[in-house]
Amino acid sequence: PAAGAFGKLVTDGMARLNGQLIGNQVELQKLAAGDAQNLHQVMINLEESRLSFQLMLQVRSRLLEAYQDIMKMPV
């Protein structure tokens, strides 16, 4: 159950990040077309997405390092 909960947590986080990135892409398209209402909010959302993506990459790297360390352990 704990492994499934962790997997669900990771999957939900990835889905949330993907939705955030897609939403920002739409906002950027509106900005390029001149339809953006609030430039500051678009920039804030972009920065939040960038930070979320960097966090996801760091978590991924740490998980891979932990997996590799476990695989190197003698049985």
N, C-alpha and C positions, 0 to 999 in steps of 0.2 A: 504493500500500500504506500509506503513512504517513497519508493522509487517512482511509482505512478504519479504521486502528488508532485514530485519534483519535475517530472516530464511535463505534466499539465501546466505547472508554473512557467516553465521555459516556453512551451508552445503558446500559452496565453500572452506572454511578454513579447514574443516574436510577432504574433498577430496584431497586438496593440501597436508595436513599432511600425509594422507594415502599413497599418491604417493611417498612422500619423504621417508617414512619408508620402503616401498617396494623397492625403489631404493637402499637404504642403505643395505637392506638384500642381494640384489644381489651383491653389492660391498663387503660385508663381506664374501659371499660364494667364490667370486673370490680371496679375500685375503687368505682365508683358503686353497684354491687350489693352491696358489702361482702365480696366474695370475694378481695380482694387480700391476698397473704401478706406482702409487704414494701413498705410505702409509700415508703421511701427509694429503693429500686431503681426503682420506677415513676417517681418524680420525676427521678432521674438519667437514665433513658431518655428522658423527655420533653425534658429540657434538651439531651441529645445530638442528638435529632431536630431541635429548634429550631435548634441551631447548624449542623447539616448542611444544613438547608433554607436558612438565611441564606447559607451558603457557596455553595450551588447558585445562589441568586439573584445573588450577586456575580459568579460566573463567567459566568452568562448575560449580565449587564449588560456585563461586559468584552468578551465575545465580540461582542455587538451593537455596541459602540463601535468595536471593531477592524474589523468588517465595514463599518460606515458610513465609517470613515476610508479604507479601501481603495476603497470605491465613489466617494469624492470625489477620488481621485487622477486626474490627467490621464493619458490613454493616449498 
